[in-house]
């Protein structure tokens, strides 16, 4: 029943898109993922292999988003980058051996060898006043298309415009890092809201420790200096992160997303030498399956 409802929603979105100037890139990715979910059997092993577009930044973004959506459906086993590298290595050999004639049969055969039942590929083609977003799912047993999705994407889509624009130079990234000293202002201006919020939170937390030091502790307290030390450490780490963030964000939004799910914190740890508790610094990362 759930799949039927999702299919109806997907069809209505597709029909409505044809009456407009096109949908967004994100909507096209989500619609394609829903169609894949409805077209493949639960428990299938798939690989999100290739997406071709006008530049690698768009292709990498689509592959990453589609990979994450399919993983979060929790209905398929989605092979990671290492499986893709195995196929690439074999295809490089076949490309040299066969003068570039790589058929769907060969691709399906290679994918089947690494244990996948289906391989996902796609393209984003310039169709004049719009882009055509295409996703194909090829079965490895028959090399036949199992799922095919086509969407009309608006040429003014903000993500395509952002990825198609010239990446900022080193000077601009350094300038963004300098502005990040002002509570993450540089990242906010660049549209990197998550980076800006992270930097703002870092400085706010540091300020909180300084306030605790100044207002909540007596001079004869054994904890004097500890909050200030923690505050300086947090402020220093935030300062460094503010300068590093623009380089990571523009080079790889996926790497920036990894940082977004990594939380620094101070915890009480046991000192095995003295048997006392001390404050330690740790990094934790959240992974969604």
DRENDO-1510 file (C-alpha; in Angstrom, 1 decimal, always signed):
<recs>
REC; n; res; u; v; w
REC; 1; UNK; +0.0; +0.0; +0.0 .
REC; 2; UNK; +2.8; +2.4; +0.9 .
REC; 3; UNK; +4.5; +1.8; -2.5 .
REC; 4; UNK; +1.2; +2.5; -4.3 .
REC; 5; UNK; +0.7; +5.8; -2.5 .
REC; 6; UNK; +4.4; +6.8; -3.3 .
REC; 7; UNK; +3.9; +5.8; -6.9 .
REC; 8; UNK; +0.7; +8.0; -7.2 .
REC; 9; UNK; +2.5; +10.9; -5.6 .
REC; 10; UNK; +5.5; +10.5; -8.0 .
REC; 11; UNK; +3.1; +10.3; -11.0 .
REC; 12; UNK; +1.2; +13.5; -9.9 .
REC; 13; UNK; +4.5; +15.3; -9.4 .
REC; 14; UNK; +5.6; +14.2; -12.9 .
REC; 15; UNK; +2.3; +15.3; -14.5 .
REC; 16; UNK; +2.4; +18.7; -12.8 .
REC; 17; UNK; +6.0; +19.2; -13.8 .
REC; 18; UNK; +5.0; +19.0; -17.5 .
REC; 19; UNK; +2.6; +21.8; -17.1 .
REC; 20; UNK; +5.3; +24.1; -15.7 .
REC; 21; UNK; +8.8; +25.3; -16.8 .
REC; 22; UNK; +10.4; +22.4; -14.9 .
REC; 23; UNK; +11.1; +21.2; -11.4 .
REC; 24; UNK; +14.2; +21.7; -9.2 .
REC; 25; UNK; +17.2; +19.4; -9.4 .
REC; 26; UNK; +16.4; +18.2; -5.8 .
REC; 27; UNK; +12.8; +17.3; -6.7 .
REC; 28; UNK; +14.1; +15.4; -9.8 .
REC; 29; UNK; +16.5; +13.4; -7.6 .
REC; 30; UNK; +13.7; +12.6; -5.0 .
REC; 31; UNK; +11.3; +11.6; -7.7 .
REC; 32; UNK; +13.9; +9.3; -9.3 .
REC; 33; UNK; +14.7; +7.8; -5.9 .
REC; 34; UNK; +10.9; +7.1; -5.3 .
REC; 35; UNK; +10.6; +5.5; -8.7 .
REC; 36; UNK; +13.6; +3.3; -8.0 .
REC; 37; UNK; +12.1; +2.3; -4.7 .
REC; 38; UNK; +8.9; +1.3; -6.4 .
REC; 39; UNK; +10.5; -0.5; -9.3 .
REC; 40; UNK; +13.1; -2.6; -7.5 .
REC; 41; UNK; +12.4; -5.6; -5.1 .
REC; 42; UNK; +13.1; -5.1; -1.5 .
REC; 43; UNK; +16.5; -6.5; -0.5 .
REC; 44; UNK; +18.1; -5.8; -3.9 .
REC; 45; UNK; +21.8; -5.0; -4.0 .
REC; 46; UNK; +22.4; -1.9; -6.1 .
REC; 47; UNK; +25.2; +0.4; -7.0 .
REC; 48; UNK; +24.8; +4.1; -7.9 .
REC; 49; UNK; +27.4; +4.1; -10.5 .
REC; 50; UNK; +27.5; +7.1; -12.8 .
REC; 51; UNK; +25.8; +10.4; -13.6 .
REC; 52; UNK; +26.9; +12.6; -16.5 .
REC; 53; UNK; +26.2; +16.3; -16.7 .
REC; 54; UNK; +27.8; +19.6; -17.8 .
REC; 55; UNK; +30.3; +19.6; -14.9 .
REC; 56; UNK; +31.6; +17.2; -12.3 .
REC; 57; UNK; +30.2; +19.2; -9.3 .
REC; 58; UNK; +26.6; +18.6; -10.5 .
REC; 59; UNK; +27.4; +14.9; -11.2 .
REC; 60; UNK; +29.0; +14.4; -7.7 .
REC; 61; UNK; +26.0; +16.1; -6.0 .
REC; 62; UNK; +23.4; +14.0; -7.8 .
REC; 63; UNK; +25.3; +10.7; -7.1 .
REC; 64; UNK; +25.8; +11.7; -3.4 .
REC; 65; UNK; +22.1; +12.7; -2.9 .
REC; 66; UNK; +20.8; +9.6; -4.7 .
REC; 67; UNK; +23.1; +7.3; -2.7 .
REC; 68; UNK; +21.9; +8.8; +0.6 .
REC; 69; UNK; +18.3; +8.6; -0.3 .
REC; 70; UNK; +18.5; +5.0; -1.3 .
REC; 71; UNK; +20.4; +4.1; +1.8 .
REC; 72; UNK; +17.9; +5.8; +4.0 .
REC; 73; UNK; +15.0; +3.9; +2.4 .
REC; 74; UNK; +16.5; +0.9; +4.2 .
REC; 75; UNK; +15.0; -1.4; +1.5 .
REC; 76; UNK; +18.2; -2.0; -0.5 .
REC; 77; UNK; +21.8; -2.8; +0.0 .
REC; 78; UNK; +23.7; +0.1; -1.7 .
REC; 79; UNK; +27.3; -0.6; -2.6 .
REC; 80; UNK; +29.8; +2.1; -1.7 .
REC; 81; UNK; +32.6; +3.8; -3.6 .
REC; 82; UNK; +35.0; +0.9; -3.4 .
REC; 83; UNK; +32.7; -1.2; -5.6 .
REC; 84; UNK; +32.6; +1.6; -8.1 .
REC; 85; UNK; +36.4; +1.7; -8.2 .
REC; 86; UNK; +36.5; -2.0; -9.0 .
REC; 87; UNK; +34.2; -1.5; -12.0 .
REC; 88; UNK; +36.2; +1.5; -13.1 .
REC; 89; UNK; +39.4; -0.4; -13.1 .
REC; 90; UNK; +37.9; -3.2; -15.2 .
REC; 91; UNK; +36.3; -0.8; -17.6 .
REC; 92; UNK; +39.6; +1.1; -18.1 .
REC; 93; UNK; +41.1; -2.2; -19.1 .
REC; 94; UNK; +38.2; -3.1; -21.5 .
REC; 95; UNK; +38.2; +0.5; -22.8 .
REC; 96; UNK; +41.8; +0.1; -23.9 .
REC; 97; UNK; +41.3; -3.4; -25.2 .
REC; 98; UNK; +38.1; -2.7; -27.2 .
REC; 99; UNK; +38.7; +0.9; -28.4 .
REC; 100; UNK; +36.0; +2.3; -26.2 .
REC; 101; UNK; +33.1; +0.0; -27.1 .
REC; 102; UNK; +31.6; -0.7; -23.7 .
REC; 103; UNK; +28.1; -2.1; -23.9 .
REC; 104; UNK; +25.3; -2.3; -21.3 .
REC; 105; UNK; +26.0; -6.1; -21.4 .
REC; 106; UNK; +29.6; -5.6; -20.3 .
REC; 107; UNK; +28.6; -3.1; -17.7 .
REC; 108; UNK; +25.9; -5.4; -16.3 .
REC; 109; UNK; +28.3; -8.3; -16.3 .
REC; 110; UNK; +30.9; -6.4; -14.3 .
REC; 111; UNK; +28.4; -5.2; -11.8 .
REC; 112; UNK; +27.0; -8.7; -11.4 .
REC; 113; UNK; +30.5; -9.9; -10.5 .
REC; 114; UNK; +30.6; -7.7; -7.5 .
REC; 115; UNK; +27.3; -9.0; -6.2 .
REC; 116; UNK; +24.8; -6.3; -7.4 .
REC; 117; UNK; +21.5; -7.0; -9.0 .
REC; 118; UNK; +21.1; -3.6; -10.5 .
REC; 119; UNK; +23.3; -0.6; -11.6 .
REC; 120; UNK; +22.0; +3.0; -11.6 .
REC; 121; UNK; +23.2; +5.5; -14.2 .
REC; 122; UNK; +21.9; +8.9; -15.3 .
REC; 123; UNK; +22.4; +12.1; -17.3 .
REC; 124; UNK; +21.5; +15.8; -17.2 .
REC; 125; UNK; +21.2; +17.0; -20.8 .
REC; 126; UNK; +20.7; +20.5; -22.1 .
REC; 127; UNK; +17.3; +20.6; -24.0 .
REC; 128; UNK; +17.2; +24.2; -24.9 .
REC; 129; UNK; +14.9; +26.0; -22.5 .
REC; 130; UNK; +15.2; +23.2; -19.9 .
REC; 131; UNK; +17.3; +20.3; -18.7 .
REC; 132; UNK; +16.3; +16.7; -19.1 .
REC; 133; UNK; +17.2; +14.7; -16.0 .
REC; 134; UNK; +17.3; +10.9; -16.8 .
REC; 135; UNK; +17.9; +8.0; -14.5 .
REC; 136; UNK; +18.1; +4.4; -15.7 .
REC; 137; UNK; +18.3; +1.2; -13.6 .
REC; 138; UNK; +19.8; -1.7; -15.5 .
REC; 139; UNK; +19.4; -5.3; -14.2 .
REC; 140; UNK; +22.6; -7.2; -14.2 .
REC; 141; UNK; +21.0; -10.5; -15.1 .
REC; 142; UNK; +19.4; -9.4; -18.4 .
REC; 143; UNK; +21.1; -6.0; -19.0 .
REC; 144; UNK; +17.6; -4.7; -19.6 .
REC; 145; UNK; +16.3; -1.4; -18.1 .
REC; 146; UNK; +14.2; -2.1; -15.0 .
REC; 147; UNK; +13.4; +1.5; -14.1 .
REC; 148; UNK; +13.6; +4.6; -16.3 .
REC; 149; UNK; +12.8; +8.1; -15.0 .
REC; 150; UNK; +12.8; +11.3; -17.0 .
REC; 151; UNK; +12.2; +14.8; -15.5 .
REC; 152; UNK; +12.2; +18.3; -16.8 .
REC; 153; UNK; +14.5; +20.5; -14.7 .
REC; 154; UNK; +14.3; +24.3; -14.6 .
REC; 155; UNK; +17.4; +26.0; -16.1 .
REC; 156; UNK; +17.2; +28.6; -13.3 .
REC; 157; UNK; +17.4; +26.0; -10.6 .
REC; 158; UNK; +19.5; +27.4; -7.8 .
REC; 159; UNK; +21.7; +24.3; -7.3 .
REC; 160; UNK; +22.6; +24.0; -11.0 .
REC; 161; UNK; +23.3; +27.8; -11.1 .
REC; 162; UNK; +25.5; +27.5; -8.0 .
REC; 163; UNK; +27.4; +24.5; -9.3 .
REC; 164; UNK; +27.8; +25.9; -12.8 .
REC; 165; UNK; +29.3; +29.2; -11.6 .
REC; 166; UNK; +33.0; +29.5; -11.3 .
REC; 167; UNK; +34.2; +28.2; -7.9 .
REC; 168; UNK; +35.6; +30.9; -5.6 .
REC; 169; UNK; +39.3; +31.4; -5.7 .
REC; 170; UNK; +41.8; +31.1; -2.8 .
REC; 171; UNK; +41.5; +34.8; -2.0 .
REC; 172; UNK; +37.7; +34.6; -1.7 .
REC; 173; UNK; +38.0; +31.6; +0.5 .
REC; 174; UNK; +40.4; +33.3; +2.8 .
REC; 175; UNK; +38.1; +36.3; +2.9 .
REC; 176; UNK; +35.2; +34.1; +3.9 .
REC; 177; UNK; +37.4; +32.6; +6.6 .
REC; 178; UNK; +38.3; +36.0; +7.9 .
REC; 179; UNK; +34.6; +37.0; +8.0 .
REC; 180; UNK; +33.8; +33.8; +9.9 .
REC; 181; UNK; +35.5; +35.4; +12.9 .
REC; 182; UNK; +32.3; +37.5; +13.1 .
REC; 183; UNK; +30.1; +34.6; +14.3 .
REC; 184; UNK; +30.3; +32.8; +11.0 .
REC; 185; UNK; +29.3; +35.8; +8.9 .
REC; 186; UNK; +31.4; +34.6; +5.9 .
REC; 187; UNK; +29.7; +31.3; +5.7 .
REC; 188; UNK; +26.2; +32.8; +5.9 .
REC; 189; UNK; +27.1; +35.2; +3.1 .
REC; 190; UNK; +28.3; +32.2; +1.0 .
REC; 191; UNK; +25.0; +30.4; +1.5 .
REC; 192; UNK; +26.6; +27.8; +3.8 .
REC; 193; UNK; +24.0; +28.1; +6.6 .
REC; 194; UNK; +25.1; +24.9; +8.4 .
REC; 195; UNK; +28.7; +26.1; +8.5 .
REC; 196; UNK; +27.6; +29.5; +9.8 .
REC; 197; UNK; +25.4; +28.0; +12.5 .
REC; 198; UNK; +28.3; +25.6; +13.6 .
REC; 199; UNK; +30.7; +28.5; +13.9 .
REC; 200; UNK; +28.2; +30.7; +15.7 .
REC; 201; UNK; +27.5; +27.9; +18.1 .
REC; 202; UNK; +31.2; +27.4; +18.8 .
REC; 203; UNK; +31.7; +31.1; +19.7 .
REC; 204; UNK; +28.6; +31.1; +21.8 .
REC; 205; UNK; +29.7; +28.0; +23.7 .
REC; 206; UNK; +33.1; +29.6; +24.3 .
REC; 207; UNK; +31.5; +32.8; +25.6 .
REC; 208; UNK; +29.4; +30.7; +27.9 .
REC; 209; UNK; +32.5; +29.2; +29.5 .
REC; 210; UNK; +34.1; +32.7; +30.0 .
REC; 211; UNK; +30.8; +33.9; +31.6 .
REC; 212; UNK; +30.9; +30.9; +34.0 .
REC; 213; UNK; +34.5; +31.7; +34.9 .
REC; 214; UNK; +33.8; +35.3; +35.6 .
REC; 215; UNK; +30.4; +35.1; +37.2 .
REC; 216; UNK; +29.9; +31.7; +38.8 .
REC; 217; UNK; +33.3; +30.9; +40.4 .
REC; 218; UNK; +34.9; +32.2; +43.4 .
REC; 219; UNK; +38.6; +33.0; +43.3 .
REC; 220; UNK; +39.4; +30.4; +45.9 .
REC; 221; UNK; +37.5; +27.7; +44.0 .
REC; 222; UNK; +39.6; +24.7; +42.9 .
REC; 223; UNK; +37.9; +24.9; +39.5 .
REC; 224; UNK; +39.2; +28.5; +38.8 .
REC; 225; UNK; +40.7; +28.6; +35.4 .
REC; 226; UNK; +39.1; +25.4; +34.0 .
REC; 227; UNK; +36.1; +27.1; +32.3 .
REC; 228; UNK; +38.4; +29.8; +30.9 .
REC; 229; UNK; +40.8; +27.2; +29.5 .
REC; 230; UNK; +37.9; +25.3; +27.9 .
REC; 231; UNK; +36.5; +28.5; +26.5 .
REC; 232; UNK; +39.9; +29.4; +24.9 .
REC; 233; UNK; +40.2; +25.9; +23.5 .
REC; 234; UNK; +36.6; +26.0; +22.0 .
REC; 235; UNK; +37.2; +29.5; +20.6 .
REC; 236; UNK; +40.5; +28.4; +19.1 .
REC; 237; UNK; +39.0; +25.3; +17.5 .
REC; 238; UNK; +36.1; +27.4; +16.1 .
REC; 239; UNK; +38.5; +30.0; +14.7 .
REC; 240; UNK; +40.4; +27.3; +12.9 .
REC; 241; UNK; +37.2; +25.6; +11.7 .
REC; 242; UNK; +36.0; +29.0; +10.4 .
REC; 243; UNK; +39.0; +29.3; +8.2 .
REC; 244; UNK; +39.0; +25.7; +7.0 .
REC; 245; UNK; +35.3; +25.4; +6.3 .
REC; 246; UNK; +35.2; +27.5; +3.1 .
REC; 247; UNK; +37.9; +25.3; +1.5 .
REC; 248; UNK; +36.1; +22.1; +2.4 .
REC; 249; UNK; +32.6; +23.4; +1.6 .
REC; 250; UNK; +33.5; +24.6; -1.9 .
REC; 251; UNK; +35.8; +21.6; -2.7 .
REC; 252; UNK; +33.3; +19.0; -1.5 .
REC; 253; UNK; +29.9; +19.6; -0.1 .
REC; 254; UNK; +29.9; +15.9; +0.9 .
REC; 255; UNK; +33.0; +16.4; +3.0 .
REC; 256; UNK; +31.3; +19.4; +4.6 .
REC; 257; UNK; +28.3; +17.2; +5.4 .
REC; 258; UNK; +30.6; +14.8; +7.2 .
REC; 259; UNK; +31.9; +17.7; +9.3 .
REC; 260; UNK; +28.3; +18.8; +10.0 .
REC; 261; UNK; +27.6; +15.4; +11.6 .
REC; 262; UNK; +30.8; +15.5; +13.7 .
REC; 263; UNK; +30.4; +16.9; +17.2 .
REC; 264; UNK; +33.3; +18.1; +19.4 .
REC; 265; UNK; +32.7; +18.0; +23.1 .
REC; 266; UNK; +34.4; +17.9; +26.5 .
REC; 267; UNK; +33.7; +14.8; +28.7 .
REC; 268; UNK; +34.8; +13.5; +32.0 .
REC; 269; UNK; +37.4; +10.7; +31.6 .
REC; 270; UNK; +39.0; +8.5; +34.2 .
REC; 271; UNK; +42.8; +8.9; +34.8 .
REC; 272; UNK; +44.1; +5.4; +35.3 .
REC; 273; UNK; +47.2; +6.6; +37.0 .
REC; 274; UNK; +45.6; +8.6; +39.8 .
REC; 275; UNK; +42.0; +7.2; +39.8 .
REC; 276; UNK; +40.6; +10.7; +39.4 .
REC; 277; UNK; +38.3; +12.2; +36.8 .
REC; 278; UNK; +39.7; +14.7; +34.3 .
REC; 279; UNK; +38.2; +16.7; +31.5 .
REC; 280; UNK; +39.0; +15.2; +28.0 .
REC; 281; UNK; +38.2; +16.3; +24.5 .
REC; 282; UNK; +36.5; +13.9; +22.0 .
REC; 283; UNK; +35.0; +13.9; +18.5 .
REC; 284; UNK; +31.8; +11.9; +17.8 .
REC; 285; UNK; +30.3; +11.3; +14.3 .
REC; 286; UNK; +26.7; +10.4; +13.5 .
REC; 287; UNK; +26.1; +7.9; +10.7 .
REC; 288; UNK; +22.6; +7.1; +9.5 .
REC; 289; UNK; +21.9; +3.6; +8.1 .
</recs>
